[in-house]
């Protein structure tokens, strides 16, 4: 698949005309990553932003003790590291490939020149970025205000909405999910057990059945089990 075809399918390029898409493609650079390979480190110069085309990457913070907190789990079609466009000279977190991946890199100077010449592109791209910012805001709110079962409930409801079914499949390992939800693997397992013991969900490996959606919604909104 050619670069233009990858871009055409992405959230970033949704709504762009074919000439706009070609202009965006012209300034981008493809990079292939092996599983586990670092794309950038916290503190690296923010020279531009990325669009994931294939695979999966994660953006995370690491403590001096080695503890990790996943900020974003990036799926194909999503942009990331967009801080380089708006403010900041350095990337504020680490980024590595969860799977073999392909990303498109958009250098900041070339991107700014493009939107100066075609301002309508910037409005369409800002709209796509708004959804990503909303997801990040939800992550911060969950970590600050909600207990682990509530975070699990919210995650399962989002998966259910995405898959359109009450039977969902975890899209990451439980170790990765624990990091994403800001907890330890043991605490995550206890949270799943609490929900399962009350017949709110049924767990079968990575397959989760939602048995009581209304109760799960209440818990996601902060109601204690």
Secondary structure as the mmCIF struct_conf table of DSSP 4:
data_model
#
loop_
_struct_conf.conf_type_id
_struct_conf.id
_struct_conf.beg_label_comp_id
_struct_conf.beg_label_asym_id
_struct_conf.beg_label_seq_id
_struct_conf.end_label_comp_id
_struct_conf.end_label_asym_id
_struct_conf.end_label_seq_id
HELX_RH_AL_P HELX_RH_AL_P1 UNK A 3 UNK A 8
TURN_TY1_P TURN_TY1_P1 UNK A 9 UNK A 9
BEND BEND1 UNK A 10 UNK A 11
TURN_TY1_P TURN_TY1_P2 UNK A 12 UNK A 15
HELX_RH_AL_P HELX_RH_AL_P2 UNK A 18 UNK A 27
STRN STRN1 UNK A 28 UNK A 33
TURN_TY1_P TURN_TY1_P3 UNK A 35 UNK A 36
STRN STRN2 UNK A 38 UNK A 40
TURN_TY1_P TURN_TY1_P4 UNK A 42 UNK A 43
BEND BEND2 UNK A 44 UNK A 44
STRN STRN3 UNK A 45 UNK A 45
STRN STRN4 UNK A 48 UNK A 54
BEND BEND3 UNK A 55 UNK A 55
STRN STRN5 UNK A 56 UNK A 62
TURN_TY1_P TURN_TY1_P5 UNK A 64 UNK A 65
BEND BEND4 UNK A 66 UNK A 66
STRN STRN6 UNK A 68 UNK A 75
TURN_TY1_P TURN_TY1_P6 UNK A 76 UNK A 77
STRN STRN7 UNK A 79 UNK A 80
TURN_TY1_P TURN_TY1_P7 UNK A 82 UNK A 82
HELX_RH_AL_P HELX_RH_AL_P3 UNK A 83 UNK A 86
BEND BEND5 UNK A 87 UNK A 87
BEND BEND6 UNK A 89 UNK A 89
STRN STRN8 UNK A 90 UNK A 90
BEND BEND7 UNK A 92 UNK A 93
STRN STRN9 UNK A 94 UNK A 97
BEND BEND8 UNK A 98 UNK A 100
STRN STRN10 UNK A 101 UNK A 107
HELX_RH_AL_P HELX_RH_AL_P4 UNK A 108 UNK A 117
HELX_RH_AL_P HELX_RH_AL_P5 UNK A 119 UNK A 145
HELX_RH_AL_P HELX_RH_AL_P6 UNK A 148 UNK A 163
TURN_TY1_P TURN_TY1_P8 UNK A 164 UNK A 164
BEND BEND9 UNK A 165 UNK A 166
STRN STRN11 UNK A 167 UNK A 169
BEND BEND10 UNK A 171 UNK A 172
HELX_RH_AL_P HELX_RH_AL_P7 UNK A 174 UNK A 180
TURN_TY1_P TURN_TY1_P9 UNK A 181 UNK A 182
BEND BEND11 UNK A 183 UNK A 183
HELX_RH_AL_P HELX_RH_AL_P8 UNK A 185 UNK A 197
TURN_TY1_P TURN_TY1_P10 UNK A 198 UNK A 199
BEND BEND12 UNK A 200 UNK A 200
STRN STRN12 UNK A 201 UNK A 204
TURN_TY1_P TURN_TY1_P11 UNK A 205 UNK A 206
STRN STRN13 UNK A 207 UNK A 210
BEND BEND13 UNK A 211 UNK A 211
HELX_RH_AL_P HELX_RH_AL_P9 UNK A 213 UNK A 220
TURN_TY1_P TURN_TY1_P12 UNK A 221 UNK A 222
#
